Amino acid sequence: MDTILVFGSLFILFYFLFQFAQKEYIQDDFEETIADVEGRLDWAYTRTSFPFGMKAQLEVSYQLLYKAKTLWQENKWRQAYQVALQSQKAMNNAQGIYSLSIKAHQQ
């Protein structure tokens, strides 16, 4: 009986150490991605005009950002990071649309 208790305790200890290590491995990248998207969303909403398609990409980015934060709170770290990267990609698309619009107006 003592052997089972020892193995059970060790299993639980290693499980929690693994979970902690997994979170720590992803956390810095996740936080950088979230900060990047939030900063660029703040920038985007200060624009006075939105070229066709930009506002839709901003909405997608915002929704994915919210989903990523929710997943993080639910301890689904890998999923949260993947969704945060999707949010960043949508933001890249929005800024690309804006940049092309500015270039078109300058020509």
RATATA-V408563 format. One record per residue. N is the residue number from 1. RES is the residue in one small letter. OMEGA is omega as a letter, one per 30 degrees, with the letter a starting at -180 (NA if undefined). Layout:
# RATATA-V408563
N;RES;OMEGA  N;RES;OMEGA
This chain:
# RATATA-V408563
1;m;l  2;d;l  3;t;l  4;i;l  5;l;l  6;v;l  7;f;l  8;g;l  9;s;l  10;l;l  11;f;l  12;i;l  13;l;l  14;f;l  15;y;a  16;f;l  17;l;l  18;f;l  19;q;l  20;f;a  21;a;l  22;q;l  23;k;a  24;e;a  25;y;a  26;i;a  27;q;a  28;d;l  29;d;l  30;f;a  31;e;l  32;e;a  33;t;l  34;i;l  35;a;l  36;d;a  37;v;a  38;e;l  39;g;a  40;r;l  41;l;l  42;d;l  43;w;a  44;a;a  45;y;l  46;t;l  47;r;l  48;t;l  49;s;a  50;f;l  51;p;a  52;f;l  53;g;a  54;m;a  55;k;l  56;a;l  57;q;l  58;l;l  59;e;l  60;v;a  61;s;a  62;y;a  63;q;l  64;l;l  65;l;l  66;y;l  67;k;l  68;a;l  69;k;l  70;t;l  71;l;l  72;w;l  73;q;l  74;e;l  75;n;l  76;k;a  77;w;a  78;r;l  79;q;a  80;a;a  81;y;l  82;q;l  83;v;l  84;a;l  85;l;l  86;q;l  87;s;l  88;q;l  89;k;l  90;a;l  91;m;l  92;n;l  93;n;l  94;a;l  95;q;l  96;g;l  97;i;a  98;y;a  99;s;l  100;l;l  101;s;l  102;i;l  103;k;l  104;a;l  105;h;a  106;q;a  107;q;NA
